[in-house]
Amino acid sequence: MIAVDSGFLFALADATDAWHTRAVARVGTASEGWVTTWPVLAETCHLFLRRIGAEPMAVLMHDVAEGHIQVWNPPPDVFQQLPVLLRKYATLPMDLADASLVLLAEHLGHGRILTTDERDFGAYRWKNRKPFKNVMLETP
């Protein structure tokens, strides 16, 4: 499973996005399974609605409903880690969607992610010390 961030999902949907070509080139990684979180989906839908319209939201949620993108539902005790992460990375600052992806990486046991957010995911660490590996930057 590869974690997916809102920037990747947006770039995939918007042909005018600077990351669009690279995002399309990573579509084949869906065969490994894509997984995200509800905060990422909410952020992505907000971006779609503000910038490119409602239809991409419906397409995204169809992909979720069909199981093409899995959604991780963390156990309640995981939520206690959110304020710790938000405070740790407050200078970036870290948002809820990004914090949820750090927790997802800890759950998955790896930091493979599709994201356009090079700066933040270059700084974030899962399990406090392990770096993310941005699949968007790999040679296809």
N, C-alpha and C positions, 0 to 999 in steps of 0.2 A: 504494500500500500504506500502511496505517495500522498503526503499532505498537500492540499491546494489552498492557496490564499486568494483573497479578493482581487488583487492586482492581476494575477494570472487569469482568473475567470473573466474579468473585465476586458483584458487584452484579447482574449479568445473571441469575445463577442463583438468588439469594436474594431472594424477594419482600419480606422484612422489612428488607432493607438500605436505608439512607437514600438511597443513590444508585440504587436499582433503577429507578425511573421514568425517570430521566435515561438510564440505561444502555439500557433498552428502546427509548427514543426514538432511540438511536444505532444500532440494529440495521441500519438501511438503509445505513449506511456500509460494511457488509460487501461491498457491490457494488464498492467500491474495492479490496477485498482486505485481509485482516487478516493480520498477521505478528507472531510473538512469538519467544521463545527458550526453550530447555529449562529454564533456571533459573526463568523465570516460570511455566512449566507445573508444575514441581515445587512451587513455592510455592503455586500455586493449588490443586493437588490436596491439599496438606497442609491448607490452609484449609478446603476442602470436607469432608475427612474429619473434621476436628476440630469443625466447626460445623454442617454440614448433611447429612453422610452420604456414602456411597460412590457413590450413583447419579449425582450431578452429575459426579463424576470420570469415570465411564464415558461420559457424554454428551459431556464435553469431549474426551476422547481419541477418541471416534467422530468428532467434528467435525475433529479433526486428521487422523485416518486418511482421512477423505473429502476432505481438502484444503480444507475451509472456513476453516481457520486454518492458514496456512503456518508452518513452523518454520525459522528461520534457523540454519544451521550454519556458524559462522565458521571461516575458515581458521586453522590453528594459530598463526600469527604474531600474530593479534589478541589471543590470551590474554595476551601480554606487557603489554598496556595495562590489564588488570584491576587489578593491584596499584597502579598509578599512580592510577587513578580511586578505588579504595577508600581510599587514603591522602588524596587531595585532598579528598574529601567525608566524612572520618572524623567530623567534628563533627556531622553530621546524625543518625546515621551512614548511609552508603550500604550497601545489602546487595548480594549477588551478582546478584539478579534485576534490580535497578535499574541496576547497572553494565552488565549485558548489554544492556539497552535503550538506554543511551547509545551503546554500540558499534554497536548495530543502527541507530540514527539516523545515525551517521557512515557506515555502509554504504549506507543508503538515500539519503543526501544531503538529508534533511529531518528535522524533529523533530515531525511530526504524531503524536500519541499519544492513545489512550483510556486514561485513568487517573483514579482517585479521589484520588490522592496529589498534591494541589495544592501543598503545601509543598515537597516534595522536587523534583518536576519543575518547579516554579517556580524552584528554585535551580540545578539541574543545567544544564550547558551541553554541547552536543555540538560537536566541533571546537574545544573550549575557550572558545568565545565565543557560540555560537548558541543562543538559547533554544528550549525546547520549545513547541509549540502544542497545548494540551490540547483536543481535539475535544469532550470531555465538557462544556466550558464554553461552546461555541458555541450559538447559537440554532438549534434544529432547523428 
